[in-house]
């Protein structure tokens, strides 16, 4: 299943070097499930975005995200995490964990 999701993600460009593709592939090897979603800026902000980004930042980021892909990642243990294309250029993906404990155990 993760390979299909990555294939769909990579169809948007002709290259597997698109930012985030390699990272998603590596992550998918260590988790139970990766779900991809296409954003719809006219739809309400997803609950998981509000939980991870906060009530003021989530609507702004949702509106700026456009119709791009975002992902829910289900680790073998712990809470799901939200993966978004990076808002900065330091990393291709922003991995938004439920708390620091889940971040440290995932790392």
Secondary structure, DSSP 4 states (H G I P E B T S, - for coil): -HHHHHHHHHHTSS-TTSTTHHHHHHHHTTEEEEEEEE--TTSPPPHHHHHHH-TTHHHHHHHHHTT-EEEEEEESSS--EEEEE-SSSS-SEEEE-SSHHHHHHH-
